[in-house]
Amino acid sequence: GKLFQQYVVDAWASVEQSRLNWVRHNQKKIRAEVYQGVVDAAAGDEEVTPQSRRVILPSSHTGSEQQMQQLFQDSMAICRHFRKPDLFLTMTANPKWSEIEEALLKEPTVNGKKQTAADRPDIVARVFKLKKNAVVKEIKEGLFGRCVAHVHTIEFQKRGLPHMHILIFFHNHHRIKDASDVDSIVSAQIPDPVAQPQLYQVLTWFKYLF
């Protein structure tokens, strides 16, 4: 419940503070003086008092400005080399996934309520990562065509569910050229319950969740 979520937040904050302390006391090891921000400050673009001390976060620190900039530049380099992406795919975590429901407590908790996916963000994140890796693996193996590169990002919705946005780059021989190529990948029709019973069951069940 909420106590567990408080524990998760406190544990994350403890780990994050430990990493920040290491960065703060090892600025020479990461050669922070070569970062552009320090150069700008020395040039007078930013005020630095004798009491202040600039601490630079390296690109290896998750969530830092340097990491975001590096990932952005890497993505732009991929676009320059392979041209524009061919597909934009979104994958969202589903709290009704059997792997999530089977891991939740079956008996009511102390407050008399049954445990839900919202109570266990750790389980949701773990299951989502496994399924995300499986989807990316299938894409790289040619699910939609010969994939030469991909770029993805993971975000969290307001209700706490993670989702992935992924850009897919095809080989020149598999690029989308006309409407028939689009129709071979994208479909807005209900599957045939006889020819594709499993897909029909999944689609008709999960349509009520969105």
Backbone as numpy.savetxt, mean C-alpha at the origin, in Angstrom:
# Nx Ny Nz CAx CAy CAz Cx Cy Cz
-10.15 -5.64 21.38 -10.97 -4.44 21.38 -10.11 -3.18 21.38
-10.62 -2.14 22.03 -9.92 -0.86 22.04 -8.61 -0.93 22.81
-8.55 -1.78 23.85 -7.31 -1.92 24.62 -6.20 -2.49 23.75
-6.53 -3.48 22.94 -5.54 -4.05 22.03 -5.07 -3.01 21.02
-6.01 -2.23 20.48 -5.64 -1.20 19.52 -4.75 -0.15 20.16
-5.01 0.18 21.42 -4.14 1.12 22.13 -2.74 0.54 22.28
-2.67 -0.76 22.56 -1.37 -1.43 22.67 -0.61 -1.37 21.35
-1.32 -1.61 20.24 -0.69 -1.58 18.92 -0.12 -0.20 18.63
-0.90 0.84 18.93 -0.44 2.21 18.69 0.77 2.53 19.56
0.71 2.14 20.83 1.84 2.41 21.74 3.09 1.66 21.29
2.93 0.42 20.84 4.08 -0.36 20.38 4.70 0.29 19.14
3.83 0.75 18.22 4.35 1.42 17.02 5.08 2.70 17.40
4.50 3.48 18.31 5.13 4.73 18.72 6.48 4.48 19.37
6.59 3.40 20.14 7.86 3.06 20.79 8.92 2.71 19.76
8.54 1.91 18.77 9.49 1.53 17.71 9.90 2.75 16.89
8.92 3.59 16.55 9.21 4.79 15.76 10.13 5.73 16.51
9.91 5.91 17.80 10.76 6.78 18.60 12.18 6.24 18.67
12.32 4.93 18.77 13.64 4.31 18.80 14.39 4.56 17.49
13.69 4.43 16.37 14.32 4.67 15.06 14.71 6.14 14.90
13.83 7.03 15.36 14.12 8.46 15.26 15.32 8.83 16.13
15.41 8.23 17.31 16.55 8.50 18.18 17.86 8.06 17.53
17.82 6.91 16.85 19.04 6.44 16.16 19.45 7.43 15.08
18.47 7.88 14.29 18.78 8.83 13.22 19.33 10.12 13.80
18.76 10.58 14.89 19.19 11.84 15.51 20.64 11.76 15.98
21.05 10.63 16.49 22.40 10.50 17.05 23.40 9.91 16.06
22.98 9.68 14.83 23.89 9.13 13.82 23.83 9.92 12.52
23.73 11.23 12.64 23.65 12.08 11.46 24.92 11.99 10.61
26.07 11.81 11.26 27.32 11.71 10.50 27.38 10.42 9.68
26.83 9.35 10.24 26.87 8.07 9.54 26.03 8.10 8.27
24.92 8.83 8.31 24.07 8.91 7.12 24.43 10.11 6.25
25.51 10.80 6.62 26.03 11.93 5.84 24.93 12.97 5.60
24.28 13.37 6.68 23.16 14.30 6.59 23.58 15.66 6.06
24.88 15.99 6.20 25.31 17.32 5.79 25.23 17.53 4.28
25.13 16.44 3.52 25.08 16.60 2.06 23.65 16.79 1.56
22.67 16.71 2.45 21.29 16.87 2.02 21.02 18.32 1.65
20.16 18.50 0.67 19.89 19.83 0.13 19.31 20.76 1.18
18.54 20.21 2.12 17.93 21.06 3.14 18.95 21.80 3.96
20.05 21.15 4.28 21.11 21.80 5.04 21.77 22.87 4.20
21.96 22.59 2.93 22.56 23.57 2.03 21.68 24.81 1.94
20.37 24.60 1.84 19.44 25.73 1.78 19.49 26.56 3.06
19.57 25.88 4.20 19.64 26.60 5.46 20.91 27.41 5.56
22.01 26.84 5.11 23.29 27.54 5.15 23.27 28.75 4.22
22.47 28.66 3.15 22.39 29.76 2.19 21.48 30.87 2.68
20.81 30.64 3.79 19.95 31.68 4.35 18.50 31.54 4.00
18.12 30.42 3.35 16.71 30.22 3.00 15.87 29.89 4.23
16.49 29.33 5.25 15.78 29.01 6.47 16.60 29.52 7.66
15.88 29.95 8.68 16.55 30.49 9.86 17.02 29.36 10.78
18.28 29.33 11.09 18.85 28.34 11.99 19.55 29.07 13.12
19.04 28.94 14.34 19.63 29.60 15.50 20.69 28.71 16.11
21.58 29.29 16.95 22.61 28.47 17.60 22.02 27.36 18.45
20.80 27.56 18.98 20.20 26.55 19.83 19.52 25.44 19.03
19.25 25.71 17.76 18.53 24.72 16.95 19.48 23.71 16.34
18.93 22.57 16.02 19.72 21.52 15.40 18.86 20.81 14.36
19.30 20.87 13.14 18.53 20.22 12.07 18.83 18.72 12.08
17.77 17.95 12.05 17.89 16.49 11.97 17.29 16.04 10.65
18.10 15.40 9.83 17.67 14.96 8.51 17.26 13.49 8.57
16.06 13.18 8.08 15.62 11.79 8.00 16.05 11.22 6.65
16.73 10.08 6.63 17.18 9.48 5.37 16.01 8.84 4.62
16.24 8.50 3.37 15.19 7.87 2.56 14.86 6.47 3.05
15.72 5.90 3.88 15.44 4.57 4.44 14.42 4.61 5.56
14.09 5.82 6.04 13.11 5.94 7.12 11.71 6.01 6.51
10.89 5.03 6.83 9.55 4.94 6.26 8.71 6.17 6.59
8.15 6.78 5.54 7.29 7.94 5.72 7.99 9.27 5.68
9.32 9.26 5.58 10.05 10.52 5.55 9.88 11.21 4.20
10.13 12.51 4.19 10.03 13.27 2.94 11.01 12.74 1.90
12.20 12.35 2.36 13.21 11.82 1.44 12.74 10.51 0.81
12.07 9.66 1.60 11.59 8.41 1.03 10.49 8.66 0.00
9.57 9.56 0.32 8.49 9.88 -0.61 9.05 10.44 -1.92
10.05 11.30 -1.80 10.66 11.90 -2.98 11.39 10.84 -3.80
12.08 9.94 -3.13 12.82 8.90 -3.84 11.87 7.96 -4.58
10.79 7.56 -3.91 9.81 6.68 -4.55 9.15 7.37 -5.74
8.87 8.66 -5.59 8.27 9.42 -6.69 9.21 9.47 -7.89
10.49 9.77 -7.63 11.46 9.84 -8.72 11.65 8.47 -9.38
11.64 7.41 -8.58 11.75 6.06 -9.15 10.57 5.76 -10.07
9.37 6.16 -9.64 8.17 5.93 -10.44 8.22 6.72 -11.74
8.68 7.97 -11.67 8.78 8.78 -12.87 9.83 8.23 -13.83
10.90 7.65 -13.28 11.93 7.04 -14.13 11.36 5.84 -14.88
10.52 5.07 -14.21 9.87 3.93 -14.87 8.96 4.41 -15.99
8.21 5.49 -15.74 7.32 6.05 -16.77 8.12 6.57 -17.96
9.25 7.20 -17.69 10.07 7.71 -18.80 10.62 6.58 -19.65
10.93 5.46 -19.02 11.53 4.35 -19.76 10.48 3.52 -20.50
9.37 3.21 -19.83 8.36 2.33 -20.42 7.16 3.10 -20.98
7.20 4.42 -20.93 6.08 5.26 -21.36 4.90 5.12 -20.40
3.74 5.60 -20.82 2.59 5.65 -19.91 2.12 4.23 -19.55
1.56 4.07 -18.35 1.06 2.74 -17.95 -0.17 2.35 -18.75
-0.42 1.05 -18.80 -1.56 0.54 -19.58 -2.79 0.29 -18.72
-2.58 -0.12 -17.48 -3.71 -0.42 -16.61 -3.54 0.26 -15.26
-4.68 0.68 -14.70 -4.72 1.20 -13.33 -5.68 0.32 -12.56
-5.15 -0.41 -11.58 -5.95 -1.39 -10.86 -6.03 -1.02 -9.38
-7.19 -1.19 -8.79 -7.38 -0.95 -7.36 -7.84 -2.24 -6.69
-7.18 -2.59 -5.60 -7.56 -3.78 -4.82 -7.84 -3.33 -3.39
-9.01 -3.67 -2.88 -9.42 -3.25 -1.54 -9.57 -4.45 -0.62
-9.17 -4.31 0.63 -9.35 -5.38 1.61 -10.83 -5.59 1.87
-11.20 -6.83 2.07 -12.59 -7.19 2.32 -12.71 -7.80 3.72
-13.43 -7.16 4.64 -13.55 -7.70 6.00 -14.27 -9.04 6.04
-14.90 -9.44 4.93 -15.61 -10.71 4.87 -14.74 -11.84 4.33
-13.48 -11.56 4.05 -12.59 -12.64 3.61 -12.59 -13.75 4.65
-12.65 -14.99 4.19 -12.72 -16.12 5.11 -11.49 -16.19 6.01
-10.32 -15.80 5.49 -9.10 -15.84 6.29 -9.18 -14.90 7.49
-9.90 -13.80 7.32 -10.08 -12.84 8.42 -11.11 -13.35 9.41
-12.25 -13.79 8.90 -13.33 -14.23 9.78 -12.94 -15.45 10.60
-12.13 -16.34 10.00 -11.72 -17.54 10.73 -10.73 -17.22 11.85
-10.02 -16.10 11.74 -9.03 -15.73 12.76 -9.63 -14.93 13.91
-10.87 -14.46 13.75 -11.51 -13.69 14.81 -12.05 -14.60 15.91
-12.18 -14.05 17.10 -12.73 -14.82 18.21 -14.19 -15.17 17.93
-14.53 -16.41 18.18 -15.91 -16.85 17.92 -16.85 -16.49 19.06
-16.32 -16.46 20.29 -17.15 -16.14 21.45 -17.22 -14.63 21.67
-18.30 -14.14 22.24 -18.41 -12.70 22.54 -17.31 -12.25 23.48
-16.88 -11.02 23.34 -15.83 -10.47 24.19 -16.42 -10.03 25.53
-15.61 -9.32 26.32 -16.03 -8.90 27.66 -17.29 -8.04 27.62
-17.38 -7.17 26.62 -18.54 -6.27 26.54 -19.76 -6.94 25.90
-19.64 -8.23 25.61 -20.78 -8.96 25.07 -20.91 -8.90 23.56
-20.02 -8.19 22.88 -20.07 -8.07 21.43 -19.09 -9.04 20.78
-19.44 -9.49 19.58 -18.54 -10.37 18.85 -17.42 -9.55 18.22
-16.27 -10.18 18.13 -15.11 -9.50 17.55 -15.31 -9.33 16.05
-14.97 -8.16 15.53 -15.08 -7.87 14.11 -13.71 -7.55 13.53
-13.66 -7.41 12.21 -12.39 -7.09 11.56 -11.85 -5.75 12.02
-12.75 -4.83 12.38 -12.32 -3.51 12.86 -11.58 -3.61 14.19
-11.82 -4.68 14.94 -11.14 -4.87 16.22 -9.73 -5.42 16.06
-9.43 -6.01 14.89 -8.14 -6.64 14.68 -7.47 -6.13 13.40
-6.99 -4.90 13.43 -6.31 -4.36 12.24 -5.06 -5.14 11.87
-4.46 -5.84 12.85 -3.27 -6.63 12.56 -3.59 -7.81 11.65
-4.73 -8.46 11.90 -5.14 -9.58 11.06 -5.49 -9.09 9.66
-6.23 -7.98 9.59 -6.62 -7.42 8.29 -5.38 -7.08 7.47
-4.41 -6.42 8.10 -3.20 -6.02 7.39 -2.41 -7.24 6.92
-2.34 -8.26 7.75 -1.57 -9.46 7.38 -2.22 -10.20 6.21
-3.53 -10.39 6.28 -4.24 -11.08 5.21 -4.17 -10.27 3.92
-4.35 -8.95 4.04 -4.29 -8.10 2.85 -2.93 -8.19 2.18
-1.86 -8.19 2.97 -0.52 -8.26 2.38 -0.32 -9.56 1.63
-0.78 -10.67 2.19 -0.64 -11.96 1.52 -1.41 -11.98 0.20
-2.63 -11.46 0.22 -3.43 -11.44 -1.00 -2.87 -10.43 -2.00
-2.36 -9.32 -1.50 -1.74 -8.34 -2.39 -0.54 -8.94 -3.10
0.29 -9.66 -2.35 1.46 -10.31 -2.95 1.04 -11.34 -3.99
-0.06 -12.05 -3.73 -0.55 -13.05 -4.68 -1.03 -12.39 -5.97
-1.74 -11.26 -5.83 -2.23 -10.53 -7.01 -1.06 -9.99 -7.83
-0.09 -9.37 -7.17 1.08 -8.83 -7.87 1.84 -9.95 -8.58
1.94 -11.11 -7.94 2.64 -12.25 -8.54 1.94 -12.70 -9.82
0.60 -12.77 -9.78 -0.15 -13.17 -10.97 -0.01 -12.14 -12.08
0.00 -10.86 -11.71 0.17 -9.81 -12.72 1.53 -9.93 -13.38
2.57 -10.15 -12.59 3.93 -10.28 -13.13 4.08 -11.53 -13.98
3.26 -12.55 -13.70 3.33 -13.79 -14.47 2.48 -13.72 -15.74
1.83 -12.57 -15.99 1.11 -12.39 -17.24 -0.38 -12.55 -17.17
-1.00 -12.25 -16.05 -2.45 -12.38 -15.91 -3.19 -11.56 -16.96
-2.76 -10.32 -17.19 -3.41 -9.45 -18.17 -2.59 -9.32 -19.46
-1.39 -9.83 -19.46 -0.46 -9.66 -20.57 0.95 -9.61 -20.02
1.91 -9.56 -20.89 3.31 -9.54 -20.46 3.61 -8.23 -19.73
3.84 -8.31 -18.44 4.11 -7.13 -17.61 5.61 -6.90 -17.52
6.04 -5.71 -17.91 7.47 -5.38 -17.86 7.81 -4.53 -16.64
6.79 -3.90 -16.03 7.03 -3.08 -14.83 5.70 -2.79 -14.16
5.78 -2.47 -12.89 4.58 -2.07 -12.15 4.97 -1.16 -11.00
4.06 -0.28 -10.64 4.25 0.64 -9.52 2.98 0.60 -8.68
3.13 0.43 -7.37 1.93 0.39 -6.54 2.13 1.16 -5.24
1.03 1.58 -4.68 1.02 2.25 -3.38 -0.12 1.70 -2.56
0.04 1.69 -1.25 -0.99 1.17 -0.35 -1.49 2.30 0.53
-2.80 2.47 0.59 -3.42 3.51 1.40 -4.45 2.88 2.33
-4.87 3.64 3.32 -5.87 3.15 4.27 -7.09 4.05 4.22
-8.25 3.43 4.08 -9.49 4.18 4.04 -9.85 4.67 5.43
-10.82 5.55 5.50 -11.20 6.14 6.79 -11.71 5.08 7.76
-12.30 4.02 7.23 -12.79 2.98 8.13 -11.72 1.95 8.47
-10.49 2.21 8.01 -9.37 1.38 8.42 -8.95 0.29 7.48
-9.66 0.09 6.38 -9.30 -0.98 5.46 -8.22 -0.53 4.49
-7.17 -1.34 4.31 -6.13 -0.97 3.35 -6.58 -1.25 1.92
-6.05 -0.50 0.98 -6.29 -0.77 -0.43 -5.05 -0.41 -1.22
-4.91 -1.05 -2.37 -3.73 -0.87 -3.21 -4.12 -0.27 -4.55
-3.36 0.73 -5.00 -3.45 1.24 -6.36 -2.19 0.79 -7.08
-2.35 0.18 -8.24 -1.19 -0.31 -8.97 -1.27 0.09 -10.44
-0.16 0.58 -10.96 -0.02 0.90 -12.38 0.74 -0.24 -13.05
0.22 -0.72 -14.17 0.80 -1.87 -14.86 1.29 -1.44 -16.23
2.52 -1.78 -16.54 3.13 -1.45 -17.83 3.30 -2.74 -18.63
2.74 -2.77 -19.84 2.83 -3.95 -20.70 4.01 -3.85 -21.66
4.43 -5.02 -22.14 5.40 -5.08 -23.23 4.73 -4.50 -24.48
5.52 -4.00 -25.40 4.98 -3.35 -26.60 4.00 -4.25 -27.35
4.25 -5.56 -27.36 3.38 -6.47 -28.10 2.06 -6.74 -27.38
1.96 -6.31 -26.12 0.74 -6.56 -25.35 0.04 -5.27 -24.95
0.46 -4.15 -25.48 -0.16 -2.88 -25.12 -1.59 -2.80 -25.65
-2.43 -2.05 -24.92 -3.82 -1.88 -25.31 -3.89 -0.89 -26.47
-4.46 -1.34 -27.57 -4.49 -0.51 -28.79 -5.90 -0.10 -29.20
-6.90 -0.93 -28.90 -8.26 -0.59 -29.33 -9.28 -1.11 -28.33
-10.56 -0.91 -28.66 -11.64 -1.27 -27.74 -11.69 -2.76 -27.46
-11.34 -3.57 -28.46 -11.38 -5.02 -28.25 -10.36 -5.46 -27.20
-9.22 -4.76 -27.16 -8.22 -5.08 -26.13 -8.75 -4.74 -24.74
-9.49 -3.63 -24.65 -10.09 -3.26 -23.36 -11.13 -4.28 -22.94
-11.98 -4.69 -23.89 -13.04 -5.65 -23.58 -12.49 -7.01 -23.16
-11.28 -7.34 -23.61 -10.68 -8.62 -23.25 -10.23 -8.65 -21.79
-10.12 -7.46 -21.18 -9.65 -7.37 -19.79 -10.75 -6.92 -18.86
-11.53 -5.92 -19.28 -12.56 -5.32 -18.43 -13.94 -5.82 -18.84
-14.75 -6.21 -17.86 -16.11 -6.67 -18.12 -17.05 -6.09 -17.07
-18.20 -5.60 -17.53 -19.22 -5.05 -16.62 -20.48 -5.90 -16.67
-20.33 -7.17 -16.99 -21.46 -8.08 -17.11 -21.46 -9.09 -15.97
-22.65 -9.56 -15.61 -22.78 -10.63 -14.62 -22.34 -11.94 -15.28
-21.42 -12.68 -14.67 -20.96 -13.94 -15.27 -22.10 -14.95 -15.43
-21.94 -15.85 -16.36 -22.93 -16.90 -16.58 -22.90 -17.88 -15.41
-24.03 -18.09 -14.72 -24.04 -18.98 -13.56 -23.74 -20.43 -13.89
-23.91 -20.81 -15.15 -23.63 -22.19 -15.56 -22.18 -22.35 -15.99
-21.71 -21.44 -16.83 -20.34 -21.53 -17.34 -19.31 -21.14 -16.30
-19.63 -20.16 -15.45 -18.70 -19.67 -14.43 -19.41 -19.57 -13.07
-19.78 -20.70 -12.49 -20.56 -20.68 -11.24 -19.83 -20.04 -10.06
-18.53 -20.30 -9.93 -17.79 -19.74 -8.80 -17.69 -18.23 -8.90
-17.36 -17.72 -10.10 -17.26 -16.28 -10.29 -18.62 -15.62 -10.11
-19.67 -16.29 -10.58 -21.03 -15.75 -10.42 -21.39 -15.65 -8.94
-21.07 -16.68 -8.17 -21.38 -16.68 -6.74 -20.64 -15.58 -6.00
-19.35 -15.41 -6.32 -18.55 -14.38 -5.67 -19.09 -12.99 -5.98
-19.38 -12.74 -7.26 -19.84 -11.42 -7.67 -21.20 -11.07 -7.08
-22.13 -12.01 -7.12 -23.47 -11.72 -6.60 -23.47 -11.59 -5.08
-22.53 -12.21 -4.40 -22.46 -12.10 -2.94 -21.82 -10.79 -2.52
-20.68 -10.46 -3.11 -19.93 -9.30 -2.65 -20.45 -7.98 -3.20
-21.38 -8.01 -4.14 -21.92 -6.76 -4.66 -22.68 -6.00 -3.58
-23.13 -6.70 -2.54 -23.88 -6.04 -1.48 -22.97 -5.33 -0.49
-21.67 -5.51 -0.64 -20.73 -4.89 0.29 -20.28 -3.52 -0.18
-20.64 -3.11 -1.38 -20.12 -1.87 -1.95 -21.27 -0.92 -2.29
